[in-house]
Structures are given as structure tokens and as C-alpha cells.
């Protein structure tokens, strides 16, 4: 039960999904993590074509006051957009852009936001964080754009 609680805190997924992954992994926590990650990727792929009709604009200003970011995180419904965890994710992604200076949202290089290691958990990429959010919220979720301002 402690392992289920721990994975629940890490992933935000349902107890049933976590229990199934642990059962499939024979109780091995690391294998269960891998199964849950694969499941999140599959769920994200299934929802990728859904229309994004809602979202939030998040802002982040560095403590120095010399760098600021505006970021748009889109989802399907206002219900998810009003969720505090969704808003927190948008804020974390704005902080990511502030700290790591990506040039684009998508792409094949480390200058693409989605390919960067997530600053709050370097074991995963921003893309994996978004995939986990899609699984958690049950809706297509995407960073549609961002702007980073900097006083040199």
C-alpha cells in the first residue's frame, strides 16, 4: 500500500491504474513506473487530435526582474483550465522557459522546450511531464506558445 501511495503522489494517477501497473510488474516499483510512463504516452497519442478550446496564460518573472515569460498552456475544457494543478503546471512550464531559454516548443534539438529535462524533475523531459498531465486530466494538453523577455 505504501508503494501505491508513493506512486500516486509522484504521478497523480488513479489507485486502480497504479495497482494494475504494480500487478503487471510483479510488485517491482521501477517496472511499474515504466509501465505507467508507457501508458501515459499511449493515452497522450490517443488524445493528440482532440481540439484545444481552453487553457491558461501563465507568467513568470525571475527574482532579478530582468527575465519574464508568458506561456500559453491549452486544454480541451474550462473545467480542466480552472484546475489548480493545471495552473500550477503552466506556471512551472513558464519557469522552465525562463531558466532554460528554449527557442521553440517542439523540435529535435535540446533548444526545443519539449525535449528539455524538466527542471523540477530532471529524470523526465517536459514532453513526459505533459504526457503525464494528459493522463491525469484526461484531456489533450499542449504548450501552444511562449514568449521570453530578457533585459541584457
TAFEN-V255483 format. One record per pair of residues at least 4 apart in sequence whose ideal C-beta (glycine too) atoms are under 6 Angstrom apart, sorted by the first residue. I is the first residue (numbers start at 0). J is the second residue. If there is no record, write none. Layout:
BEGIN
I	J
I	J
END
This chain:
BEGIN
2	28
3	17
6	10
6	17
7	17
10	35
11	135
12	16
12	17
14	18
20	31
20	34
20	35
21	26
21	31
23	34
24	30
24	31
24	34
39	130
39	131
39	134
40	130
42	133
42	134
43	130
43	133
46	133
46	139
49	75
49	139
51	73
53	74
53	76
53	77
53	80
54	72
54	73
54	74
54	80
55	72
55	80
55	86
55	89
56	71
57	70
57	89
57	90
57	93
58	69
59	68
59	93
59	94
59	97
60	67
61	66
61	97
65	150
66	97
66	149
67	148
68	93
68	96
68	97
68	147
69	146
70	92
70	93
70	96
70	145
71	143
71	144
72	89
72	142
73	141
73	143
74	79
74	80
74	138
74	140
75	138
75	139
77	81
79	85
79	136
79	138
88	132
91	119
95	99
95	118
96	145
96	147
98	118
99	115
101	110
101	112
102	110
103	111
104	112
104	142
105	111
105	113
106	111
109	114
112	125
113	125
113	126
115	125
116	121
117	123
117	125
117	128
123	127
123	128
129	140
132	136
132	140
133	140
END
